[in-house]
Amino acid sequence: MSTHKNVNAKGRLEQIALRVMLERGFWPDFSPAAMAEMGRLQQENHGLKNGARNLRHLPWVSIDNDDSRDLDQLTAAEALTNNQTRILVAVADVDALVKMNMAIDEHARNNTTSLYPAGKIFPMLPEGLSTDLTSLNYQQERPAMVIDMTINDAGEIQGSDIYPAVVCNQAKLTYNGVAAWLQGTATAPDKVVTVDVSVQENLRIQDRVAQKLKSQRHKRGALELQTLEARPVFTDGQIQDMQVDETNRAKELIEDFMIAANDMTARYLHNKKVPSLRRVVTSPRRWDRIVEIAAQHNFHLPAQPDSVALSKFLAVQKTADPLRFPDLSLSIIKLLGPGEYVVELPGQTAPGHFGLAVKNYTHSTAPNRRFPDLITQRILKATLSGTPIPYSQAELAILAKHCTEKEDDANKVERLVAKSAAAMLLSSRIGEQFEAICTGAAEKGTWVRIFQPPIEGRLVQGFDGIDVGKRLKVKLIFVDVEKGFIDFEKVH
């Protein structure tokens, strides 16, 4: 059993994160060369390039997490005639400052992503860039790549354009603040910043269109999945609780617009017949097991993968059994298989994204946080300007494989640190009993999730006959903070 007290929890979790990151080949710190480049960039006068459209006047807003400082995208809307709406997504032009083969770019290329383990952020780019010079900050004029879409009243994208522009964030908002306002439980989108009436009306237009986009995607078979990902809540460096990060209407708004923007970017590159990096989730290899799970819930799925039928099954189950739906979702996610990056060559068509019901998909809207998005941005800018693509086909293939592997590594780092945080929270509660539900049962082990706090651990005693979805009472018998182990036994 761990004998550590819950003191300086953040510092201890940071050390665990550092250890696991190094084991998996991440660079936690920026090199002296990268920091020297950062210093030069901060001293330079970065004029806004000529030829970019001036869109400073539009009611741009950012909507992100409460603590987010690396703002990758802004959104704006404009009502048009014939029941159509113009939706614009502005993506930070990171490539304007982070050039290929810089030491900063080398760091980003190695890590491929920002990491967000509990208690500490390890950004892909130095904070002087990601939270300042290349962030679409409040009331700051910034260069951006704009995906400009026309959407009809049914939520169908009628046309799109992509171009460089200069933008200015009019309101830095949060998911929780905007969601509460949209749902009528708050009088304003933000309790700190005064949001102009015209911006408020623009947000309402964005919300209406986002819901229509979502409805269209679900008709095509987009899957609505819900998992319980608990994050530690810190007070003065100590863990007080684990809080589930729940979705809300504002998160869905941004998700729907980013899916549409990524779809349009992929279509543009496909039509221009240039090699590009795609984000794909192929048809489930274990569809037969998904069919079995549906049958256990008295729902028939066809023998061949069908996202529309699976979407209907999930919708029925979410209504019928909301308590167990997150665990069903997790099972389906595991059976769908992970997403991966692949190269689409000219004249070819890469597999689509099964879970999103999108045939053309790339990652392009978070270049401060993900290297694949920066790669796509460079390809997009070269295509728009008529200059050669900056990556060879062979290099793109290597990068696609590397980015897929590092994303998997990053997920493992974040999951292990989250387990360590949970073990830390429970370290003083050995011997206590909890209500739980079985979340996994296989040869390699049986897993349960206790309800309060929402933490998963291994059932090491009394697991015979326990299957997924079964409710039971368990006793906590062991934790290991360093390894993230939490062990329970069944209470008879």
VENZI-V835257 format. One record per helix or strand. SS is the DSSP state (A for helix, B for strand). FROM is the first residue (numbers start at 0). TO is the last residue. If there is no record, write none. Layout:
SS|FROM|TO + SS|FROM|TO
//
This chain:
A|8|22 + A|31|42 + B|52|53 + B|60|63 + B|72|78 + B|84|91 + A|93|95 + A|102|110 + B|112|112 + B|114|114 + B|121|121 + A|126|132 + B|137|137 + B|140|150 + B|156|168 + B|170|173 + A|174|181 + A|196|219 + B|229|234 + B|237|243 + A|248|270 + B|275|280 + A|286|295 + A|306|319 + A|321|335 + B|339|343 + B|352|352 + B|357|357 + B|369|369 + A|370|384 + A|392|425 + B|432|441 + B|444|449 + B|454|460 + B|470|479 + B|484|489
//
